[in-house]
Amino acid sequence: MHCTGLVVGATNGAGGWSEPDARRHFDRALVKLKQAHSAAPQDATIENLLGITETQLGQIDEACNHYRNAIRLDPRQAAPHRNLGFNLLNSKDYSMQSLNFAKHRASIPAITLPTTI
């Protein structure tokens, strides 16, 4: 997806973008992602990318809503859990971070390691 490249390039500072250039790329990515979301509203990956983009644009509440939607759509994806946790941690909202972890911990499948090799 083309908009994924815009998000990744902007978050990595590809090409040494200045802050205004990065903002312009995030704005473009947001437009493309909203179009993709209209076409596939049940896509957890698009919701997560919307959250990443809005986080970079300083739209933290909107970003958290997208991360929560991504988690609701596919609780097994680790990225939206992590991204939501980072946003809550950065906002110093530790009570919400704890609630988020407790709420979704049960929905994440346990990893079982073999006992013998």
Residue, then its C-alpha position, 0 to 999 in steps of 0.5 A: m500500500h502506497c500510504t504505508g510507505l508515506v508513513v514509514g518514510a516520514t517516521n524514519g525521517a527519510g531523506g533528512w526531511s525538515e519538520p515542515d516536510a515531514r508534516r506535509h508527508f504525514d498530512r498526505a499519508l493521513v489523506k491516503l489512509k482515510q481513503a483506504h479506511s473508507a474502502a476497508p473499515q474493518d482493516a486493523t492494519i489501516e487503523n493502526l497506521l492511522g493511529i501512527t500518523e495521527t500520533q506524529l501529527g500530535q492528534i493523540d486522542e484520535a490516534c488512541n481511538h484508532y489503536r483501540n479500534a485496531i485492537r478490537l478488530d484484531p486483538r492478536q496484532a501486537a503493534p496497536h497494543r504497543n502504540l496505544g501503550f506508548n501514547l498513554l505512557n507519554s501522556k502520563d495517563y498511567s491508570m489508562q495504561s494499566l486498564n488497557f493492559a489488563k483489559h487486553r491481556a486475556s485476549i493475547p494468546a499465550i506463547t508456549l515453548p517446547t520443554t525439550i529440544 
